[in-house]
Amino acid sequence: MSHRPSYAIRLIAVLGCVVVGLQVRPALGETVWDMYVTNAVATTITAKGEVAMIERIEKETNGELKIKFHLAGSLPINVTNITSAVADGVVQLGDDGFFQGNVPIGGLLRLPMLVQTRDEFDKALKIALPYLEAGFVKKGVLVLGEFTYPPQVAFSRRKLTALPDMKGQKLRVTSPEQGEFVRRFGATSVTLGAAEVPAALDRGVIEGVFTAASGAGYTWRDLIKYNYKLGLNYFDAYIIVNKEAFDKLSPDAQKKLRSIIGETVPGFTGKMQQEDDELTRKMVAENGMVLTEPKPEEIAEATKGIEPYWNNWAKSHGPGAVEALGKIRAALGR
């Protein structure tokens, strides 16, 4: 008597394997990406906007491109390594605000007190963007969009109402350039991602942070008591994509991805500035935060104290940085 399985049994087994394969594999023509972002809070303008953005991408590509959204801290990737994670294909898409370690010329727009108004930032960005995009391309990464947080200002648990109050404080900075500023005015700089800040404030690892109310400041409102509104710099962020993964998309999907991101993310900038003003007022009214606007002479003092660093920074980053800084200073008259 034969022990070979019958044709019917073998057919069922084959069909079962096919079904399992369909369950674990993307549908034919479907591409699934991961997106990792700088922000750790799901309710921020950027996080909500990015979720809506990727839903639109899936819809308008008819499901060809699906993107899984991951907040900072939800994957074992430090936010300072988002550029590398995208470059290496660990994730395919990123909201990258801590890129200077991988694209050093990106620090150009973070030089403290170089850019002091939104109009100035727009002028400087037009000059700096080609240099920055070239730096990303060297890593195998493309820039698909840019948005900007409101000016980075100091929040602290300790009294901070003037420049001299920085002395002796441990302040979280978002760039090496901010770190240079706080050191020049007697503070200690600490670099932390947003997800690490609340515990660091609570334990006294840091006393204060440089951020914007709409960036993360409002979420830390119970941990801070003072806001000194001296804007050191704007915090520019970029939607970046792994070039190899992008090139594998159909031309239509590439076009739609560029178009949707290009239409969506610039709007974050204005929304965050409006929200920043509203949230700052709430922190004063509801949390008793002490808000101090810097006097013109304090702005002048801060600029004078850090200005020599600008040229030193550019020289240490090569001829391209020197060239770009010269163009920006000429355009701003600074």
Secondary structure as UniProt FT lines:
FT   HELIX           7..24
FT   TURN            28..29
FT   STRAND          31..37
FT   TURN            42..43
FT   HELIX           45..60
FT   TURN            61..63
FT   STRAND          65..70
FT   TURN            72..73
FT   HELIX           79..81
FT   HELIX           82..87
FT   TURN            88..89
FT   STRAND          93..96
FT   TURN            100..102
FT   HELIX           104..110
FT   TURN            112..114
FT   HELIX           118..137
FT   TURN            138..140
FT   STRAND          141..149
FT   STRAND          153..156
FT   HELIX           163..166
FT   TURN            167..168
FT   STRAND          170..173
FT   HELIX           176..184
FT   TURN            185..186
FT   STRAND          188..191
FT   HELIX           194..196
FT   HELIX           197..203
FT   STRAND          208..211
FT   TURN            213..216
FT   HELIX           217..223
FT   STRAND          226..228
FT   STRAND          235..242
FT   HELIX           243..248
FT   HELIX           251..264
FT   HELIX           266..287
FT   STRAND          290..292
FT   HELIX           296..316
FT   HELIX           319..332
//
